[in-house]
Amino acid sequence: MSAAASMPATGAMLRNEPMSRHTSWRVGGPAEIYFRPGTRAELLDFLRDLDPATPVLWVGLGSNLLVRDGGVRGVVIATAKALGESERLDANRVQAGAGVPCTALARRCARWGLGPAEFLAGIPGTVGGALTMNAGAFGGETWDRIASVETVDRAGQVHHRTAADYDIGYRHVQGPEGEWFLSAQFQFEAADGDALDRLKVMLQQRQDSQPLGEPSCGSVFRNPPGDHAARLIETAGLKGHSIGGAVVSDKHANFIINAGDATATDVEALINYVRDTVAATHGVRLVPEVHIVGDVIAESGA
Ligand SMILES: Cc1cc2nc3c(=O)[nH]c(=O)nc-3n(C[C@H](O)[C@H](O)[C@H](O)COP(=O)(O)OP(=O)(O)OC[C@H]3O[C@@H](n4cnc5c(N)ncnc54)[C@H](O)[C@@H]3O)c2cc1C
């Protein structure tokens, strides 16, 4: 891991950094190396110098990520600082770095009178995370608004791509192997009416229906075709069910919250329990929306 050993000029490189500090569930073991580049150039140089054998995980705001308690080997790259700029390119197009928070982008677009971008306010992650997940809210989906994206590969080479290069579906995006998102160009239209007002109404609806004050990753499972994961979980009698410090929310059954002292092991065990119970009760096998990464803690031998 030669490049990881040298200190970046403007960013930060931390060893054994607890990922519980960088995920919205507030659980997760240490990243062997946690790299927060200060600039895009620093990020690209780092990738060019990195030993090709070193595992790499890109992280936005960690709002869809369960990092196991054993932590992450190799390098975690945090995009917020180096890729955190957005600008209006012309009447309808907006360029945003992968590290830009979707909530900030939604507000900027509303102020510029561009829409429909309000749905992005419902996604507490970055543009990079939203591109990876095809994140959506209030009937809007990220890739509906993408004109093009910039990606980078392991060798630090930048590529320009369009939606045609990806297989895109509900919370699903499959693209060229071994590339990560650097930025996206969004195509919007002149907003109809007051977008900021609409955005506030949408956020209030969220507040009323989701346990937003508690650590979670939002919806844990994708909705199966024609149904809602929350309905299936609730009618399987799982609201309030807990394993360790992980609890199925009483407010929204597709949310698992960290009640304070949960471990990633608790959360993953509860995910599996919910999936198995729903399968036994309804005959539907739920598929997790959250990405589960990292190592389990090795059992100490008796
Ligand atoms: C309270 C709450 C409500 C939520 N509501 C919604 C909702 O309404 N709709 C919705 O879709 N989601 C929702 N989410 C989930 C989450 O916010 C989204 O999935 C979001 O897009 C994740 O972005 P992130 O930056 O946090 O990604 P992370 O959690 O950091 O990463 C998610 C995945 O994307 C990858 N990734 C991140 N950045 C890049 C990059 N630049 N290039 C390549 N890969 C990358 C990571 O490696 C990981 O596999 C909610 C979460 C919470 C906590």
The ligand as a Tripos MOL2 file, in Angstrom:
@<TRIPOS>MOLECULE
LIG
   53    58     1     0     0
SMALL
NO_CHARGES

@<TRIPOS>ATOM
      1 C1        -32.9910    8.5730    7.2390 C.3       1 LIG1
      2 C2        -32.6540    8.0450    5.8730 C.ar      1 LIG1
      3 C3        -33.5630    8.1700    4.8370 C.ar      1 LIG1
      4 C4        -33.2550    7.6980    3.5670 C.ar      1 LIG1
      5 N1        -34.1730    7.8410    2.5660 N.ar      1 LIG1
      6 C5        -33.8740    7.4170    1.3250 C.ar      1 LIG1
      7 C6        -34.8010    7.5860    0.2430 C.ar      1 LIG1
      8 O1        -35.8690    8.1490    0.3800 O.2       1 LIG1
      9 N2        -34.4640    7.1110   -0.9730 N.ar      1 LIG1
     10 C7        -33.2770    6.4960   -1.1970 C.ar      1 LIG1
     11 O2        -33.0200    6.0950   -2.3390 O.2       1 LIG1
     12 N3        -32.3790    6.3050   -0.2090 N.ar      1 LIG1
     13 C8        -32.6460    6.7560    1.0360 C.ar      1 LIG1
     14 N4        -31.7380    6.5710    2.0460 N.ar      1 LIG1
     15 C9        -30.4990    5.8030    1.7860 C.3       1 LIG1
     16 C10       -29.2830    6.6340    1.3340 C.3       1 LIG1
     17 O3        -29.3680    7.9740    1.7690 O.3       1 LIG1
     18 C11       -29.0930    6.5950   -0.1810 C.3       1 LIG1
     19 O4        -28.9220    5.2810   -0.6550 O.3       1 LIG1
     20 C12       -27.8950    7.4390   -0.6220 C.3       1 LIG1
     21 O5        -27.8810    7.5160   -2.0330 O.3       1 LIG1
     22 C13       -26.5410    6.8870   -0.1420 C.3       1 LIG1
     23 O6        -25.5670    7.8880   -0.3690 O.3       1 LIG1
     24 P1        -24.2430    7.9350    0.4910 P.3       1 LIG1
     25 O7        -23.3970    9.0340   -0.0220 O.co2     1 LIG1
     26 O8        -24.5460    7.9910    1.9340 O.co2     1 LIG1
     27 O9        -23.6070    6.5380    0.1100 O.3       1 LIG1
     28 P2        -22.7960    5.5270    1.0520 P.3       1 LIG1
     29 O10       -23.7330    4.9460    2.0670 O.co2     1 LIG1
     30 O11       -21.5750    6.2020    1.5510 O.co2     1 LIG1
     31 O12       -22.4280    4.4210    0.0030 O.3       1 LIG1
     32 C14       -23.4550    3.6120   -0.5890 C.3       1 LIG1
     33 C15       -22.8190    2.8010   -1.7070 C.3       1 LIG1
     34 O13       -22.3900    3.6800   -2.7410 O.3       1 LIG1
     35 C16       -20.9820    3.5020   -2.9920 C.3       1 LIG1
     36 N5        -20.4490    4.8180   -3.3490 N.ar      1 LIG1
     37 C17       -20.5120    5.9760   -2.6290 C.ar      1 LIG1
     38 N6        -19.9320    6.9870   -3.3230 N.ar      1 LIG1
     39 C18       -19.4990    6.4520   -4.4960 C.ar      1 LIG1
     40 C19       -18.8430    6.9910   -5.6490 C.ar      1 LIG1
     41 N7        -18.5140    8.2850   -5.7300 N.pl3     1 LIG1
     42 N8        -18.5700    6.1570   -6.6680 N.ar      1 LIG1
     43 C20       -18.9010    4.8480   -6.6110 C.ar      1 LIG1
     44 N9        -19.5040    4.2720   -5.5520 N.ar      1 LIG1
     45 C21       -19.8190    5.0740   -4.5080 C.ar      1 LIG1
     46 C22       -20.4250    2.9390   -1.6950 C.3       1 LIG1
     47 O14       -19.2260    2.2210   -1.9220 O.3       1 LIG1
     48 C23       -21.5640    2.0330   -1.2600 C.3       1 LIG1
     49 O15       -21.5330    0.8130   -1.9510 O.3       1 LIG1
     50 C24       -32.0140    7.0570    3.3260 C.ar      1 LIG1
     51 C25       -31.0800    6.9510    4.3730 C.ar      1 LIG1
     52 C26       -31.3850    7.4510    5.6300 C.ar      1 LIG1
     53 C27       -30.3610    7.3510    6.7260 C.3       1 LIG1
@<TRIPOS>BOND
     1     1     2 1
     2     2     3 ar
     3     2    52 ar
     4     3     4 ar
     5     4     5 ar
     6     4    50 ar
     7     5     6 ar
     8     6     7 ar
     9     6    13 1
    10     7     8 2
    11     7     9 ar
    12     9    10 ar
    13    10    11 2
    14    10    12 ar
    15    12    13 ar
    16    13    14 ar
    17    14    15 1
    18    14    50 ar
    19    15    16 1
    20    16    17 1
    21    16    18 1
    22    18    19 1
    23    18    20 1
    24    20    21 1
    25    20    22 1
    26    22    23 1
    27    23    24 1
    28    24    25 2
    29    24    26 1
    30    24    27 1
    31    27    28 1
    32    28    29 2
    33    28    30 1
    34    28    31 1
    35    31    32 1
    36    32    33 1
    37    33    34 1
    38    33    48 1
    39    34    35 1
    40    35    36 1
    41    35    46 1
    42    36    37 ar
    43    36    45 ar
    44    37    38 ar
    45    38    39 ar
    46    39    40 ar
    47    39    45 ar
    48    40    41 1
    49    40    42 ar
    50    42    43 ar
    51    43    44 ar
    52    44    45 ar
    53    46    47 1
    54    46    48 1
    55    48    49 1
    56    50    51 ar
    57    51    52 ar
    58    52    53 1
@<TRIPOS>SUBSTRUCTURE
     1 LIG1         1 GROUP 0 **** ****
